[in-house]
Amino acid sequence: MKIGARNLITDVPGLRVGNATDPLVKTGATVMVADAPFTAGVHVMGGAPGTRETDLLAPDKTVEQVDALVLSGGSAFGLDAASGVADGLRGMGRGYDAGGIRVPIVPAAILFDLRNGGDKDWAENPYRDLGRAALDAAAERFGIGTEGAGTGANTAGLKGGLGSASVVLPSGVTVGALVAVNAIGSAVVGEGPEFWAAPFEVGEEFGGRGLPTVWPDPHVAVTKLGTHRHTTIGIVATDAALSQAQCTRLAVAAHDGYARALVPSHTPHDGDLIFAAATGAHVLDQPALDTLVIGHAAAVCVSRAIARAVFAATPAPGDPFPTWAQRFG
């Protein structure tokens, strides 16, 4: 296996990602778009999700392709980021042709970052403008850490962030992940600095600390419950030709990456969600085997992306938790 040239989800050809950040509000939005509409699915495993147009992604629904996917901070307010993206896409002539009217299809998910020390006393919801700015910034290269939807994110004891990772499989299929990490649980083992995702690290992409020598009691969960709010949201993508049903199964498989990198995950207080996207450029030779391999690779990329998000976070005034670098150097 080898990682993609950028070790980002945009190693999947045709994909672009844009971030927009408001440092005063301590929040932001992240948008993933492609050169053309792409097939998408979704799976929600957290007990407190916040979403837009996810019902449309069920395999029995009429529209199988979307124009963009949005991850945003802001809790329910952040769903408005998708409106800004839809406005921008319509201006580009993008969208589902509804009898001559273009209607961009923009599913979205949000995380709760309203208690992170930022100024939330806005006169007008800022997320529509953040969504539009993120769309305008979309490119093959983008920042991780304290960026976009991960700007105001936190985990149990450490600042969270936005992470991404990729892999190119022996078949030539590329798989990538993009995750905004705001989990109730912890990304590090015990007191750290080692990451739960350590077995999946490629090179020293999140510090190369390896496995811990001391392990905590696995039955005792370290959380930020009662002090902050939560949710990890993400996207996995591939250039494989997948149906909407196969994308849904890909999203299901990718959730294993949350469970391997965040302890605990999928709690009643998290809105944990993963979108899956397929551009369709690479026809599968052995669909039964290839979909299994792609699903496993997506889960591993998700784990790596989570650790990279926390590792890359940078400090800001008023942060409730230190960054990984501040704590461990």
Rosetta blueprint (number, residue, H / E / L):
1 M L
2 K E
3 I L
4 G L
5 A L
6 R L
7 N L
8 L L
9 I H
10 T H
11 D H
12 V L
13 P L
14 G L
15 L E
16 R E
17 V E
18 G E
19 N E
20 A E
21 T E
22 D E
23 P L
24 L L
25 V L
26 K L
27 T E
28 G E
29 A E
30 T E
31 V E
32 M E
33 V E
34 A E
35 D E
36 A E
37 P E
38 F E
39 T E
40 A E
41 G E
42 V E
43 H E
44 V E
45 M L
46 G L
47 G L
48 A L
49 P L
50 G L
51 T E
52 R E
53 E L
54 T L
55 D H
56 L H
57 L H
58 A L
59 P L
60 D L
61 K L
62 T L
63 V L
64 E L
65 Q E
66 V E
67 D E
68 A E
69 L E
70 V E
71 L E
72 S E
73 G L
74 G L
75 S H
76 A H
77 F H
78 G H
79 L H
80 D H
81 A H
82 A H
83 S H
84 G H
85 V H
86 A H
87 D H
88 G H
89 L H
90 R H
91 G H
92 M L
93 G L
94 R L
95 G L
96 Y E
97 D E
98 A E
99 G L
100 G L
101 I E
102 R E
103 V E
104 P L
105 I L
106 V L
107 P L
108 A E
109 A E
110 I E
111 L L
112 F L
113 D L
114 L L
115 R L
116 N L
117 G L
118 G L
119 D L
120 K L
121 D L
122 W L
123 A L
124 E L
125 N L
126 P L
127 Y H
128 R H
129 D H
130 L H
131 G H
132 R H
133 A H
134 A H
135 L H
136 D H
137 A L
138 A L
139 A E
140 E L
141 R L
142 F L
143 G L
144 I L
145 G E
146 T L
147 E L
148 G H
149 A H
150 G H
151 T L
152 G L
153 A L
154 N E
155 T L
156 A L
157 G L
158 L L
159 K E
160 G L
161 G E
162 L E
163 G E
164 S E
165 A E
166 S E
167 V E
168 V E
169 L L
170 P L
171 S L
172 G L
173 V L
174 T E
175 V E
176 G E
177 A E
178 L E
179 V E
180 A E
181 V E
182 N L
183 A L
184 I L
185 G L
186 S E
187 A L
188 V E
189 V L
190 G L
191 E L
192 G L
193 P L
194 E L
195 F E
196 W L
197 A L
198 A H
199 P H
200 F H
201 E L
202 V L
203 G L
204 E L
205 E L
206 F L
207 G L
208 G L
209 R L
210 G L
211 L L
212 P L
213 T L
214 V L
215 W L
216 P L
217 D L
218 P L
219 H L
220 V L
221 A L
222 V L
223 T L
224 K L
225 L E
226 G L
227 T L
228 H E
229 R L
230 H L
231 T L
232 T L
233 I E
234 G E
235 I E
236 V E
237 A E
238 T E
239 D E
240 A E
241 A L
242 L L
243 S L
244 Q H
245 A H
246 Q H
247 C H
248 T H
249 R H
250 L H
251 A H
252 V H
253 A H
254 A H
255 H H
256 D H
257 G H
258 Y H
259 A H
260 R H
261 A H
262 L L
263 V E
264 P L
265 S L
266 H L
267 T L
268 P L
269 H L
270 D L
271 G L
272 D L
273 L E
274 I E
275 F E
276 A E
277 A E
278 A E
279 T E
280 G E
281 A E
282 H E
283 V L
284 L L
285 D L
286 Q L
287 P H
288 A H
289 L H
290 D H
291 T H
292 L H
293 V H
294 I H
295 G H
296 H H
297 A H
298 A H
299 A H
300 V H
301 C H
302 V H
303 S H
304 R H
305 A H
306 I H
307 A H
308 R H
309 A H
310 V H
311 F H
312 A H
313 A L
314 T L
315 P L
316 A L
317 P L
318 G L
319 D L
320 P L
321 F L
322 P L
323 T L
324 W H
325 A H
326 Q H
327 R H
328 F H
329 G L
